[in-house]
Amino acid sequence: MRNDIRCMQPEEIKITSKTSNILASIGQALHGLWDNTVKTLLADPQELQVIQKVDRHGNIYWQAYDPVTGKSYASGSEVDVTMWIEQLYRQ
């Protein structure tokens, strides 16, 4: 019996700029997913939460939530949200 083992040469992989962009986008998405998962797992459930969001028209707004009091506030102005937080903690 003869043992002929042949190694096949890998074909050359061509990476185009389109492929490179797709790989970069996938990498960014995975990094964002990992980052959000870690933040969620390490977050204090009693900590004030402030999130920047975008509505369906592309307008940016801020949403704040205090899990201790159950109160929330949303505004298109970061200054308004900051004032709400300051008033919340003065009480």
HELIX and SHEET records of a PDB file:
HELIX    1   1 SER A   17  LEU A   42  1                                  26    
HELIX    2   2 GLU A   78  ARG A   90  1                                  13    
SHEET    1   A 3 GLN A  49  VAL A  54  0                                        
SHEET    2   A 3 ILE A  60  ASP A  66 -1                                        
SHEET    3   A 3 LYS A  71  SER A  75 -1                                        
END                                                                             
